[in-house]
């Protein structure tokens, strides 16, 4: 695992930037090419872009979140 993503521990995801300091919000993206869950086809199109925000372990007394996006910013 690369040393730059030692906080995340999720294969295929990488941290891109810090969005907010209090609470700590870090932006992450999925770096692998996704497959269709039904037919396993590699050719997919993006119909909409949205964010998912998940709670992560607190760093000190600060709450920490990861904001995942499906676009490669």
PDB file of N, CA, C, O and CB in Angstrom:
ATOM      1  N   UNK A   1       0.846  -1.176   0.000  1.00  0.00           N
ATOM      2  CA  UNK A   1       0.000   0.000   0.000  1.00  0.00           C
ATOM      3  C   UNK A   1       0.888   1.235   0.000  1.00  0.00           C
ATOM      4  O   UNK A   1       1.875   1.283   0.735  1.00  0.00           O
ATOM      5  CB  UNK A   1      -0.961   0.000   1.218  1.00  0.00           C
ATOM      6  N   UNK A   2       0.557   2.237  -0.813  1.00  0.00           N
ATOM      7  CA  UNK A   2       1.386   3.450  -0.847  1.00  0.00           C
ATOM      8  C   UNK A   2       1.358   4.181   0.490  1.00  0.00           C
ATOM      9  O   UNK A   2       0.353   4.166   1.199  1.00  0.00           O
ATOM     10  CB  UNK A   2       0.913   4.388  -1.961  1.00  0.00           C
ATOM     11  N   UNK A   3       2.465   4.815   0.819  1.00  0.00           N
ATOM     12  CA  UNK A   3       2.555   5.538   2.084  1.00  0.00           C
ATOM     13  C   UNK A   3       1.642   6.750   2.135  1.00  0.00           C
ATOM     14  O   UNK A   3       1.285   7.200   3.224  1.00  0.00           O
ATOM     15  CB  UNK A   3       3.974   5.970   2.326  1.00  0.00           C
ATOM     16  N   UNK A   4       1.250   7.297   0.975  1.00  0.00           N
ATOM     17  CA  UNK A   4       0.407   8.486   0.961  1.00  0.00           C
ATOM     18  C   UNK A   4      -1.024   8.192   1.392  1.00  0.00           C
ATOM     19  O   UNK A   4      -1.723   9.110   1.820  1.00  0.00           O
ATOM     20  CB  UNK A   4       0.406   9.098  -0.416  1.00  0.00           C
ATOM     21  N   UNK A   5      -1.488   6.946   1.294  1.00  0.00           N
ATOM     22  CA  UNK A   5      -2.866   6.597   1.640  1.00  0.00           C
ATOM     23  C   UNK A   5      -2.926   5.697   2.864  1.00  0.00           C
ATOM     24  O   UNK A   5      -3.827   4.864   2.959  1.00  0.00           O
ATOM     25  CB  UNK A   5      -3.549   5.914   0.464  1.00  0.00           C
ATOM     26  N   UNK A   6      -2.003   5.835   3.795  1.00  0.00           N
ATOM     27  CA  UNK A   6      -1.989   4.957   4.954  1.00  0.00           C
ATOM     28  C   UNK A   6      -3.146   5.224   5.914  1.00  0.00           C
ATOM     29  O   UNK A   6      -3.405   4.395   6.787  1.00  0.00           O
ATOM     30  CB  UNK A   6      -0.682   5.103   5.683  1.00  0.00           C
ATOM     31  N   UNK A   7      -3.841   6.332   5.789  1.00  0.00           N
ATOM     32  CA  UNK A   7      -4.989   6.628   6.652  1.00  0.00           C
ATOM     33  C   UNK A   7      -6.235   5.900   6.151  1.00  0.00           C
ATOM     34  O   UNK A   7      -7.060   5.468   6.956  1.00  0.00           O
ATOM     35  CB  UNK A   7      -5.247   8.152   6.712  1.00  0.00           C
ATOM     36  N   UNK A   8      -6.380   5.762   4.858  1.00  0.00           N
ATOM     37  CA  UNK A   8      -7.617   5.282   4.262  1.00  0.00           C
ATOM     38  C   UNK A   8      -7.809   3.770   4.368  1.00  0.00           C
ATOM     39  O   UNK A   8      -8.889   3.335   4.765  1.00  0.00           O
ATOM     40  CB  UNK A   8      -7.662   5.683   2.830  1.00  0.00           C
ATOM     41  N   UNK A   9      -6.824   2.962   4.036  1.00  0.00           N
ATOM     42  CA  UNK A   9      -6.872   1.499   4.088  1.00  0.00           C
ATOM     43  C   UNK A   9      -8.003   0.904   3.265  1.00  0.00           C
ATOM     44  O   UNK A   9      -8.570  -0.114   3.665  1.00  0.00           O
ATOM     45  CB  UNK A   9      -7.008   1.047   5.509  1.00  0.00           C
ATOM     46  N   UNK A  10      -8.349   1.497   2.136  1.00  0.00           N
ATOM     47  CA  UNK A  10      -9.349   0.940   1.229  1.00  0.00           C
ATOM     48  C   UNK A  10      -8.701   0.740  -0.134  1.00  0.00           C
ATOM     49  O   UNK A  10      -8.212   1.708  -0.718  1.00  0.00           O
ATOM     50  CB  UNK A  10     -10.605   1.868   1.124  1.00  0.00           C
ATOM     51  N   UNK A  11      -8.679  -0.471  -0.658  1.00  0.00           N
ATOM     52  CA  UNK A  11      -8.042  -0.697  -1.957  1.00  0.00           C
ATOM     53  C   UNK A  11      -8.819  -0.001  -3.075  1.00  0.00           C
ATOM     54  O   UNK A  11     -10.046  -0.083  -3.134  1.00  0.00           O
ATOM     55  CB  UNK A  11      -7.934  -2.206  -2.247  1.00  0.00           C
ATOM     56  N   UNK A  12      -8.106   0.671  -3.944  1.00  0.00           N
ATOM     57  CA  UNK A  12      -8.736   1.349  -5.069  1.00  0.00           C
ATOM     58  C   UNK A  12      -9.110   2.801  -4.814  1.00  0.00           C
ATOM     59  O   UNK A  12      -9.476   3.504  -5.756  1.00  0.00           O
ATOM     60  CB  UNK A  12      -9.944   0.611  -5.461  1.00  0.00           C
ATOM     61  N   UNK A  13      -9.032   3.272  -3.584  1.00  0.00           N
ATOM     62  CA  UNK A  13      -9.369   4.646  -3.247  1.00  0.00           C
ATOM     63  C   UNK A  13      -8.101   5.415  -2.918  1.00  0.00           C
ATOM     64  O   UNK A  13      -7.134   4.850  -2.406  1.00  0.00           O
ATOM     65  CB  UNK A  13     -10.358   4.696  -2.067  1.00  0.00           C
ATOM     66  N   UNK A  14      -8.112   6.707  -3.215  1.00  0.00           N
ATOM     67  CA  UNK A  14      -6.972   7.542  -2.851  1.00  0.00           C
ATOM     68  C   UNK A  14      -7.472   8.903  -2.365  1.00  0.00           C
ATOM     69  O   UNK A  14      -8.485   9.415  -2.843  1.00  0.00           O
ATOM     70  CB  UNK A  14      -6.000   7.710  -4.054  1.00  0.00           C
ATOM     71  N   UNK A  15      -6.746   9.473  -1.413  1.00  0.00           N
ATOM     72  CA  UNK A  15      -7.085  10.777  -0.854  1.00  0.00           C
ATOM     73  C   UNK A  15      -6.531  11.854  -1.775  1.00  0.00           C
ATOM     74  O   UNK A  15      -5.351  11.824  -2.123  1.00  0.00           O
ATOM     75  CB  UNK A  15      -6.527  10.938   0.595  1.00  0.00           C
ATOM     76  N   UNK A  16      -7.362  12.796  -2.169  1.00  0.00           N
ATOM     77  CA  UNK A  16      -6.949  13.847  -3.103  1.00  0.00           C
ATOM     78  C   UNK A  16      -6.660  15.170  -2.415  1.00  0.00           C
ATOM     79  O   UNK A  16      -5.685  15.838  -2.759  1.00  0.00           O
ATOM     80  CB  UNK A  16      -8.013  14.050  -4.146  1.00  0.00           C
ATOM     81  N   UNK A  17      -7.494  15.571  -1.438  1.00  0.00           N
ATOM     82  CA  UNK A  17      -7.298  16.881  -0.818  1.00  0.00           C
ATOM     83  C   UNK A  17      -8.036  16.961   0.508  1.00  0.00           C
ATOM     84  O   UNK A  17      -8.919  16.151   0.791  1.00  0.00           O
ATOM     85  CB  UNK A  17      -7.771  17.999  -1.755  1.00  0.00           C
ATOM     86  N   UNK A  18      -7.667  17.937   1.310  1.00  0.00           N
ATOM     87  CA  UNK A  18      -8.389  18.254   2.534  1.00  0.00           C
ATOM     88  C   UNK A  18      -9.378  19.361   2.209  1.00  0.00           C
ATOM     89  O   UNK A  18      -8.993  20.426   1.726  1.00  0.00           O
ATOM     90  CB  UNK A  18      -7.415  18.679   3.688  1.00  0.00           C
ATOM     91  N   UNK A  19     -10.642  19.109   2.472  1.00  0.00           N
ATOM     92  CA  UNK A  19     -11.697  20.046   2.107  1.00  0.00           C
ATOM     93  C   UNK A  19     -11.984  21.022   3.238  1.00  0.00           C
ATOM     94  O   UNK A  19     -12.192  22.212   2.999  1.00  0.00           O
ATOM     95  CB  UNK A  19     -12.966  19.294   1.731  1.00  0.00           C
ATOM     96  N   UNK A  20     -11.997  20.519   4.469  1.00  0.00           N
ATOM     97  CA  UNK A  20     -12.376  21.339   5.621  1.00  0.00           C
ATOM     98  C   UNK A  20     -11.525  20.903   6.814  1.00  0.00           C
ATOM     99  O   UNK A  20     -11.130  19.741   6.911  1.00  0.00           O
ATOM    100  CB  UNK A  20     -13.915  21.206   5.941  1.00  0.00           C
ATOM    101  N   UNK A  21     -11.245  21.850   7.726  1.00  0.00           N
ATOM    102  CA  UNK A  21     -10.389  21.536   8.866  1.00  0.00           C
ATOM    103  C   UNK A  21     -11.173  21.173  10.125  1.00  0.00           C
ATOM    104  O   UNK A  21     -10.717  20.337  10.905  1.00  0.00           O
ATOM    105  CB  UNK A  21      -9.490  22.704   9.157  1.00  0.00           C
ATOM    106  N   UNK A  22     -12.336  21.777  10.343  1.00  0.00           N
ATOM    107  CA  UNK A  22     -13.088  21.505  11.566  1.00  0.00           C
ATOM    108  C   UNK A  22     -14.550  21.335  11.243  1.00  0.00           C
ATOM    109  O   UNK A  22     -15.193  22.355  10.997  1.00  0.00           O
ATOM    110  CB  UNK A  22     -12.896  22.625  12.592  1.00  0.00           C
ATOM    111  N   UNK A  23     -15.139  20.175  11.216  1.00  0.00           N
ATOM    112  CA  UNK A  23     -14.511  18.873  11.371  1.00  0.00           C
ATOM    113  C   UNK A  23     -13.654  18.553  10.152  1.00  0.00           C
ATOM    114  O   UNK A  23     -13.845  19.131   9.082  1.00  0.00           O
ATOM    115  CB  UNK A  23     -15.572  17.783  11.585  1.00  0.00           C
ATOM    116  N   UNK A  24     -12.729  17.648  10.313  1.00  0.00           N
ATOM    117  CA  UNK A  24     -11.805  17.294   9.248  1.00  0.00           C
ATOM    118  C   UNK A  24     -12.534  16.531   8.151  1.00  0.00           C
ATOM    119  O   UNK A  24     -13.078  15.455   8.398  1.00  0.00           O
ATOM    120  CB  UNK A  24     -10.639  16.462   9.796  1.00  0.00           C
ATOM    121  N   UNK A  25     -12.548  17.083   6.941  1.00  0.00           N
ATOM    122  CA  UNK A  25     -13.185  16.444   5.795  1.00  0.00           C
ATOM    123  C   UNK A  25     -12.137  16.299   4.706  1.00  0.00           C
ATOM    124  O   UNK A  25     -11.558  17.289   4.259  1.00  0.00           O
ATOM    125  CB  UNK A  25     -14.423  17.265   5.289  1.00  0.00           C
ATOM    126  N   UNK A  26     -11.891  15.063   4.278  1.00  0.00           N
ATOM    127  CA  UNK A  26     -10.912  14.788   3.231  1.00  0.00           C
ATOM    128  C   UNK A  26     -11.612  14.234   2.008  1.00  0.00           C
ATOM    129  O   UNK A  26     -12.500  13.389   2.118  1.00  0.00           O
ATOM    130  CB  UNK A  26      -9.835  13.805   3.725  1.00  0.00           C
ATOM    131  N   UNK A  27     -11.212  14.713   0.847  1.00  0.00           N
ATOM    132  CA  UNK A  27     -11.790  14.251  -0.404  1.00  0.00           C
ATOM    133  C   UNK A  27     -11.037  13.042  -0.925  1.00  0.00           C
ATOM    134  O   UNK A  27      -9.806  13.040  -0.969  1.00  0.00           O
ATOM    135  CB  UNK A  27     -11.785  15.368  -1.443  1.00  0.00           C
ATOM    136  N   UNK A  28     -11.779  12.008  -1.321  1.00  0.00           N
ATOM    137  CA  UNK A  28     -11.172  10.792  -1.842  1.00  0.00           C
ATOM    138  C   UNK A  28     -11.901  10.377  -3.118  1.00  0.00           C
ATOM    139  O   UNK A  28     -13.090  10.654  -3.280  1.00  0.00           O
ATOM    140  CB  UNK A  28     -11.212   9.652  -0.785  1.00  0.00           C
ATOM    141  N   UNK A  29     -11.183   9.712  -4.020  1.00  0.00           N
ATOM    142  CA  UNK A  29     -11.780   9.218  -5.257  1.00  0.00           C
ATOM    143  C   UNK A  29     -11.413   7.762  -5.461  1.00  0.00           C
ATOM    144  O   UNK A  29     -10.440   7.261  -4.897  1.00  0.00           O
ATOM    145  CB  UNK A  29     -11.325  10.060  -6.462  1.00  0.00           C
ATOM    146  N   UNK A  30     -12.212   7.093  -6.278  1.00  0.00           N
ATOM    147  CA  UNK A  30     -11.962   5.705  -6.646  1.00  0.00           C
ATOM    148  C   UNK A  30     -11.091   5.709  -7.893  1.00  0.00           C
ATOM    149  O   UNK A  30     -11.448   6.328  -8.895  1.00  0.00           O
ATOM    150  CB  UNK A  30     -13.300   4.918  -6.886  1.00  0.00           C
ATOM    151  N   UNK A  31      -9.962   5.033  -7.843  1.00  0.00           N
ATOM    152  CA  UNK A  31      -8.991   5.116  -8.940  1.00  0.00           C
ATOM    153  C   UNK A  31      -9.082   3.979  -9.940  1.00  0.00           C
ATOM    154  O   UNK A  31      -8.536   4.090 -11.038  1.00  0.00           O
ATOM    155  CB  UNK A  31      -7.616   5.154  -8.383  1.00  0.00           C
ATOM    156  N   UNK A  32      -9.750   2.895  -9.599  1.00  0.00           N
ATOM    157  CA  UNK A  32      -9.872   1.764 -10.525  1.00  0.00           C
ATOM    158  C   UNK A  32     -11.082   1.960 -11.433  1.00  0.00           C
ATOM    159  O   UNK A  32     -11.968   2.761 -11.135  1.00  0.00           O
ATOM    160  CB  UNK A  32      -9.991   0.426  -9.748  1.00  0.00           C
ATOM    161  N   UNK A  33     -11.112   1.233 -12.526  1.00  0.00           N
ATOM    162  CA  UNK A  33     -12.265   1.289 -13.425  1.00  0.00           C
ATOM    163  C   UNK A  33     -13.356   0.366 -12.886  1.00  0.00           C
ATOM    164  O   UNK A  33     -13.110  -0.824 -12.691  1.00  0.00           O
ATOM    165  CB  UNK A  33     -11.865   0.884 -14.883  1.00  0.00           C
ATOM    166  N   UNK A  34     -14.559   0.895 -12.640  1.00  0.00           N
ATOM    167  CA  UNK A  34     -15.626   0.058 -12.082  1.00  0.00           C
ATOM    168  C   UNK A  34     -16.227  -0.865 -13.138  1.00  0.00           C
ATOM    169  O   UNK A  34     -16.167  -0.582 -14.334  1.00  0.00           O
ATOM    170  CB  UNK A  34     -16.722   0.934 -11.474  1.00  0.00           C
ATOM    171  N   UNK A  35     -16.798  -1.956 -12.684  1.00  0.00           N
ATOM    172  CA  UNK A  35     -17.503  -2.905 -13.534  1.00  0.00           C
ATOM    173  C   UNK A  35     -18.996  -2.808 -13.259  1.00  0.00           C
ATOM    174  O   UNK A  35     -19.414  -2.397 -12.177  1.00  0.00           O
ATOM    175  CB  UNK A  35     -16.992  -4.350 -13.299  1.00  0.00           C
ATOM    176  N   UNK A  36     -19.793  -3.188 -14.248  1.00  0.00           N
ATOM    177  CA  UNK A  36     -21.237  -3.255 -14.055  1.00  0.00           C
ATOM    178  C   UNK A  36     -21.530  -4.408 -13.088  1.00  0.00           C
ATOM    179  O   UNK A  36     -21.034  -5.515 -13.298  1.00  0.00           O
ATOM    180  CB  UNK A  36     -21.992  -3.451 -15.427  1.00  0.00           C
ATOM    181  N   UNK A  37     -22.333  -4.171 -12.021  1.00  0.00           N
ATOM    182  CA  UNK A  37     -22.603  -5.254 -11.066  1.00  0.00           C
ATOM    183  C   UNK A  37     -23.467  -6.373 -11.643  1.00  0.00           C
ATOM    184  O   UNK A  37     -23.512  -7.465 -11.076  1.00  0.00           O
ATOM    185  CB  UNK A  37     -23.275  -4.692  -9.843  1.00  0.00           C
ATOM    186  N   UNK A  38     -24.151  -6.124 -12.755  1.00  0.00           N
ATOM    187  CA  UNK A  38     -25.041  -7.129 -13.331  1.00  0.00           C
ATOM    188  C   UNK A  38     -24.372  -7.954 -14.425  1.00  0.00           C
ATOM    189  O   UNK A  38     -24.470  -9.181 -14.422  1.00  0.00           O
ATOM    190  CB  UNK A  38     -26.273  -6.461 -13.887  1.00  0.00           C
ATOM    191  N   UNK A  39     -23.679  -7.279 -15.378  1.00  0.00           N
ATOM    192  CA  UNK A  39     -23.101  -8.003 -16.518  1.00  0.00           C
ATOM    193  C   UNK A  39     -21.576  -7.983 -16.538  1.00  0.00           C
ATOM    194  O   UNK A  39     -20.979  -8.582 -17.432  1.00  0.00           O
ATOM    195  CB  UNK A  39     -23.618  -7.419 -17.805  1.00  0.00           C
ATOM    196  N   UNK A  40     -20.925  -7.316 -15.587  1.00  0.00           N
ATOM    197  CA  UNK A  40     -19.467  -7.184 -15.483  1.00  0.00           C
ATOM    198  C   UNK A  40     -18.846  -6.516 -16.716  1.00  0.00           C
ATOM    199  O   UNK A  40     -17.693  -6.782 -17.053  1.00  0.00           O
ATOM    200  CB  UNK A  40     -18.839  -8.556 -15.277  1.00  0.00           C
ATOM    201  N   UNK A  41     -19.605  -5.662 -17.377  1.00  0.00           N
ATOM    202  CA  UNK A  41     -19.096  -4.937 -18.531  1.00  0.00           C
ATOM    203  C   UNK A  41     -18.223  -3.773 -18.059  1.00  0.00           C
ATOM    204  O   UNK A  41     -18.510  -3.153 -17.035  1.00  0.00           O
ATOM    205  CB  UNK A  41     -20.260  -4.427 -19.418  1.00  0.00           C
ATOM    206  N   UNK A  42     -17.161  -3.480 -18.806  1.00  0.00           N
ATOM    207  CA  UNK A  42     -16.240  -2.396 -18.450  1.00  0.00           C
ATOM    208  C   UNK A  42     -16.680  -1.047 -19.020  1.00  0.00           C
ATOM    209  O   UNK A  42     -16.238  -0.008 -18.532  1.00  0.00           O
ATOM    210  CB  UNK A  42     -14.838  -2.725 -18.942  1.00  0.00           C
ATOM    211  N   UNK A  43     -17.532  -1.039 -20.032  1.00  0.00           N
ATOM    212  CA  UNK A  43     -17.977   0.203 -20.660  1.00  0.00           C
ATOM    213  C   UNK A  43     -19.168   0.758 -19.877  1.00  0.00           C
ATOM    214  O   UNK A  43     -20.291   0.266 -19.989  1.00  0.00           O
ATOM    215  CB  UNK A  43     -18.356  -0.030 -22.158  1.00  0.00           C
ATOM    216  N   UNK A  44     -18.897   1.786 -19.089  1.00  0.00           N
ATOM    217  CA  UNK A  44     -19.943   2.433 -18.294  1.00  0.00           C
ATOM    218  C   UNK A  44     -19.990   3.911 -18.624  1.00  0.00           C
ATOM    219  O   UNK A  44     -18.991   4.482 -19.063  1.00  0.00           O
ATOM    220  CB  UNK A  44     -19.703   2.223 -16.780  1.00  0.00           C
ATOM    221  N   UNK A  45     -21.123   4.527 -18.420  1.00  0.00           N
ATOM    222  CA  UNK A  45     -21.238   5.968 -18.616  1.00  0.00           C
ATOM    223  C   UNK A  45     -21.733   6.601 -17.330  1.00  0.00           C
ATOM    224  O   UNK A  45     -22.475   5.984 -16.567  1.00  0.00           O
ATOM    225  CB  UNK A  45     -22.188   6.300 -19.796  1.00  0.00           C
ATOM    226  N   UNK A  46     -21.320   7.832 -17.097  1.00  0.00           N
ATOM    227  CA  UNK A  46     -21.721   8.556 -15.895  1.00  0.00           C
ATOM    228  C   UNK A  46     -22.988   9.345 -16.210  1.00  0.00           C
ATOM    229  O   UNK A  46     -22.992  10.204 -17.092  1.00  0.00           O
ATOM    230  CB  UNK A  46     -20.577   9.504 -15.392  1.00  0.00           C
ATOM    231  N   UNK A  47     -24.045   9.050 -15.493  1.00  0.00           N
ATOM    232  CA  UNK A  47     -25.307   9.759 -15.685  1.00  0.00           C
ATOM    233  C   UNK A  47     -25.472  10.892 -14.685  1.00  0.00           C
ATOM    234  O   UNK A  47     -26.182  11.862 -14.952  1.00  0.00           O
ATOM    235  CB  UNK A  47     -26.473   8.795 -15.570  1.00  0.00           C
ATOM    236  N   UNK A  48     -24.820  10.774 -13.535  1.00  0.00           N
ATOM    237  CA  UNK A  48     -24.954  11.772 -12.490  1.00  0.00           C
ATOM    238  C   UNK A  48     -23.710  11.714 -11.611  1.00  0.00           C
ATOM    239  O   UNK A  48     -23.085  10.661 -11.481  1.00  0.00           O
ATOM    240  CB  UNK A  48     -26.249  11.544 -11.654  1.00  0.00           C
ATOM    241  N   UNK A  49     -23.354  12.838 -11.012  1.00  0.00           N
ATOM    242  CA  UNK A  49     -22.230  12.898 -10.090  1.00  0.00           C
ATOM    243  C   UNK A  49     -22.762  13.277  -8.715  1.00  0.00           C
ATOM    244  O   UNK A  49     -23.522  14.236  -8.581  1.00  0.00           O
ATOM    245  CB  UNK A  49     -21.149  13.914 -10.577  1.00  0.00           C
ATOM    246  N   UNK A  50     -22.368  12.532  -7.705  1.00  0.00           N
ATOM    247  CA  UNK A  50     -22.817  12.817  -6.347  1.00  0.00           C
ATOM    248  C   UNK A  50     -21.700  12.448  -5.387  1.00  0.00           C
ATOM    249  O   UNK A  50     -20.758  11.741  -5.744  1.00  0.00           O
ATOM    250  CB  UNK A  50     -24.127  12.044  -6.006  1.00  0.00           C
ATOM    251  N   UNK A  51     -21.821  12.938  -4.168  1.00  0.00           N
ATOM    252  CA  UNK A  51     -20.846  12.679  -3.119  1.00  0.00           C
ATOM    253  C   UNK A  51     -21.452  11.795  -2.049  1.00  0.00           C
ATOM    254  O   UNK A  51     -22.651  11.857  -1.777  1.00  0.00           O
ATOM    255  CB  UNK A  51     -20.343  13.988  -2.507  1.00  0.00           C
ATOM    256  N   UNK A  52     -20.612  10.976  -1.450  1.00  0.00           N
ATOM    257  CA  UNK A  52     -20.990  10.211  -0.269  1.00  0.00           C
ATOM    258  C   UNK A  52     -20.009  10.596   0.825  1.00  0.00           C
ATOM    259  O   UNK A  52     -18.800  10.622   0.597  1.00  0.00           O
ATOM    260  CB  UNK A  52     -20.982   8.653  -0.541  1.00  0.00           C
ATOM    261  N   UNK A  53     -20.514  10.891   1.994  1.00  0.00           N
ATOM    262  CA  UNK A  53     -19.658  11.284   3.101  1.00  0.00           C
ATOM    263  C   UNK A  53     -19.790  10.244   4.206  1.00  0.00           C
ATOM    264  O   UNK A  53     -20.892   9.963   4.676  1.00  0.00           O
ATOM    265  CB  UNK A  53     -20.025  12.706   3.622  1.00  0.00           C
ATOM    266  N   UNK A  54     -18.658   9.673   4.619  1.00  0.00           N
ATOM    267  CA  UNK A  54     -18.644   8.648   5.653  1.00  0.00           C
ATOM    268  C   UNK A  54     -17.784   9.083   6.828  1.00  0.00           C
ATOM    269  O   UNK A  54     -16.773   9.766   6.663  1.00  0.00           O
ATOM    270  CB  UNK A  54     -18.138   7.321   5.087  1.00  0.00           C
ATOM    271  N   UNK A  55     -18.201   8.680   7.994  1.00  0.00           N
ATOM    272  CA  UNK A  55     -17.475   9.001   9.224  1.00  0.00           C
ATOM    273  C   UNK A  55     -16.250   8.115   9.325  1.00  0.00           C
ATOM    274  O   UNK A  55     -16.313   6.924   9.020  1.00  0.00           O
ATOM    275  CB  UNK A  55     -18.378   8.827  10.472  1.00  0.00           C
ATOM    276  N   UNK A  56     -15.145   8.685   9.748  1.00  0.00           N
ATOM    277  CA  UNK A  56     -13.903   7.964   9.945  1.00  0.00           C
ATOM    278  C   UNK A  56     -13.507   8.100  11.410  1.00  0.00           C
ATOM    279  O   UNK A  56     -14.177   8.805  12.165  1.00  0.00           O
ATOM    280  CB  UNK A  56     -12.781   8.497   8.999  1.00  0.00           C
ATOM    281  N   UNK A  57     -12.446   7.446  11.816  1.00  0.00           N
ATOM    282  CA  UNK A  57     -11.974   7.556  13.196  1.00  0.00           C
ATOM    283  C   UNK A  57     -11.605   8.997  13.504  1.00  0.00           C
ATOM    284  O   UNK A  57     -11.106   9.719  12.641  1.00  0.00           O
ATOM    285  CB  UNK A  57     -10.767   6.627  13.440  1.00  0.00           C
ATOM    286  N   UNK A  58     -11.853   9.408  14.736  1.00  0.00           N
ATOM    287  CA  UNK A  58     -11.498  10.766  15.146  1.00  0.00           C
ATOM    288  C   UNK A  58      -9.985  10.904  15.233  1.00  0.00           C
ATOM    289  O   UNK A  58      -9.284   9.965  15.611  1.00  0.00           O
ATOM    290  CB  UNK A  58     -12.150  11.119  16.499  1.00  0.00           C
ATOM    291  N   UNK A  59      -9.497  12.071  14.883  1.00  0.00           N
ATOM    292  CA  UNK A  59      -8.077  12.382  14.987  1.00  0.00           C
ATOM    293  C   UNK A  59      -7.948  13.361  16.147  1.00  0.00           C
ATOM    294  O   UNK A  59      -8.261  14.543  16.012  1.00  0.00           O
ATOM    295  CB  UNK A  59      -7.491  12.983  13.633  1.00  0.00           C
ATOM    296  N   UNK A  60      -7.490  12.862  17.275  1.00  0.00           N
ATOM    297  CA  UNK A  60      -7.491  13.677  18.483  1.00  0.00           C
ATOM    298  C   UNK A  60      -8.926  13.875  18.934  1.00  0.00           C
ATOM    299  O   UNK A  60      -9.657  12.904  19.125  1.00  0.00           O
ATOM    300  CB  UNK A  60      -6.791  15.042  18.245  1.00  0.00           C
ATOM    301  N   UNK A  61      -9.332  15.120  19.104  1.00  0.00           N
ATOM    302  CA  UNK A  61     -10.717  15.424  19.462  1.00  0.00           C
ATOM    303  C   UNK A  61     -11.544  15.850  18.246  1.00  0.00           C
ATOM    304  O   UNK A  61     -12.732  16.147  18.373  1.00  0.00           O
ATOM    305  CB  UNK A  61     -10.753  16.520  20.520  1.00  0.00           C
ATOM    306  N   UNK A  62     -10.914  15.880  17.067  1.00  0.00           N
ATOM    307  CA  UNK A  62     -11.640  16.299  15.862  1.00  0.00           C
ATOM    308  C   UNK A  62     -12.335  15.120  15.200  1.00  0.00           C
ATOM    309  O   UNK A  62     -11.754  14.046  15.048  1.00  0.00           O
ATOM    310  CB  UNK A  62     -10.687  16.966  14.866  1.00  0.00           C
ATOM    311  N   UNK A  63     -13.583  15.334  14.811  1.00  0.00           N
ATOM    312  CA  UNK A  63     -14.283  14.329  14.017  1.00  0.00           C
ATOM    313  C   UNK A  63     -13.663  14.310  12.626  1.00  0.00           C
ATOM    314  O   UNK A  63     -13.213  15.347  12.138  1.00  0.00           O
ATOM    315  CB  UNK A  63     -15.823  14.624  13.947  1.00  0.00           C
ATOM    316  N   UNK A  64     -13.633  13.165  11.993  1.00  0.00           N
ATOM    317  CA  UNK A  64     -13.047  13.051  10.657  1.00  0.00           C
ATOM    318  C   UNK A  64     -14.037  12.360   9.723  1.00  0.00           C
ATOM    319  O   UNK A  64     -14.703  11.395  10.098  1.00  0.00           O
ATOM    320  CB  UNK A  64     -11.704  12.270  10.706  1.00  0.00           C
ATOM    321  N   UNK A  65     -14.117  12.879   8.499  1.00  0.00           N
ATOM    322  CA  UNK A  65     -15.007  12.333   7.482  1.00  0.00           C
ATOM    323  C   UNK A  65     -14.238  12.183   6.176  1.00  0.00           C
ATOM    324  O   UNK A  65     -13.284  12.915   5.910  1.00  0.00           O
ATOM    325  CB  UNK A  65     -16.256  13.237   7.288  1.00  0.00           C
ATOM    326  N   UNK A  66     -14.672  11.220   5.366  1.00  0.00           N
ATOM    327  CA  UNK A  66     -14.182  11.108   4.001  1.00  0.00           C
ATOM    328  C   UNK A  66     -15.339  11.419   3.073  1.00  0.00           C
ATOM    329  O   UNK A  66     -16.438  10.894   3.251  1.00  0.00           O
ATOM    330  CB  UNK A  66     -13.585   9.691   3.715  1.00  0.00           C
ATOM    331  N   UNK A  67     -15.102  12.263   2.088  1.00  0.00           N
ATOM    332  CA  UNK A  67     -16.105  12.574   1.082  1.00  0.00           C
ATOM    333  C   UNK A  67     -15.650  11.904  -0.211  1.00  0.00           C
ATOM    334  O   UNK A  67     -14.655  12.306  -0.814  1.00  0.00           O
ATOM    335  CB  UNK A  67     -16.294  14.136   0.902  1.00  0.00           C
ATOM    336  N   UNK A  68     -16.391  10.881  -0.626  1.00  0.00           N
ATOM    337  CA  UNK A  68     -16.056  10.127  -1.830  1.00  0.00           C
ATOM    338  C   UNK A  68     -16.821  10.679  -3.018  1.00  0.00           C
ATOM    339  O   UNK A  68     -18.013  10.970  -2.920  1.00  0.00           O
ATOM    340  CB  UNK A  68     -16.361   8.633  -1.643  1.00  0.00           C
ATOM    341  N   UNK A  69     -16.144  10.818  -4.121  1.00  0.00           N
ATOM    342  CA  UNK A  69     -16.799  11.233  -5.357  1.00  0.00           C
ATOM    343  C   UNK A  69     -16.497  10.191  -6.420  1.00  0.00           C
ATOM    344  O   UNK A  69     -15.493   9.483  -6.344  1.00  0.00           O
ATOM    345  CB  UNK A  69     -16.327  12.656  -5.808  1.00  0.00           C
ATOM    346  N   UNK A  70     -17.379  10.104  -7.418  1.00  0.00           N
ATOM    347  CA  UNK A  70     -17.156   9.134  -8.481  1.00  0.00           C
ATOM    348  C   UNK A  70     -16.391   9.742  -9.657  1.00  0.00           C
ATOM    349  O   UNK A  70     -16.007   9.017 -10.574  1.00  0.00           O
ATOM    350  CB  UNK A  70     -18.483   8.577  -8.960  1.00  0.00           C
ATOM    351  N   UNK A  71     -16.167  11.031  -9.647  1.00  0.00           N
ATOM    352  CA  UNK A  71     -15.394  11.663 -10.722  1.00  0.00           C
ATOM    353  C   UNK A  71     -13.942  11.746 -10.319  1.00  0.00           C
ATOM    354  O   UNK A  71     -13.620  11.777  -9.131  1.00  0.00           O
ATOM    355  CB  UNK A  71     -15.939  13.068 -11.052  1.00  0.00           C
ATOM    356  N   UNK A  72     -13.061  11.782 -11.305  1.00  0.00           N
ATOM    357  CA  UNK A  72     -11.627  11.865 -11.029  1.00  0.00           C
ATOM    358  C   UNK A  72     -11.197  13.303 -11.131  1.00  0.00           C
ATOM    359  O   UNK A  72     -10.797  13.765 -12.199  1.00  0.00           O
ATOM    360  CB  UNK A  72     -10.809  10.981 -11.999  1.00  0.00           C
ATOM    361  N   UNK A  73     -11.277  14.025 -10.011  1.00  0.00           N
ATOM    362  CA  UNK A  73     -10.961  15.453  -9.965  1.00  0.00           C
ATOM    363  C   UNK A  73      -9.476  15.670  -9.972  1.00  0.00           C
ATOM    364  O   UNK A  73      -9.019  16.813  -9.937  1.00  0.00           O
ATOM    365  CB  UNK A  73     -11.572  16.104  -8.739  1.00  0.00           C
TER     366      UNK A  73
END
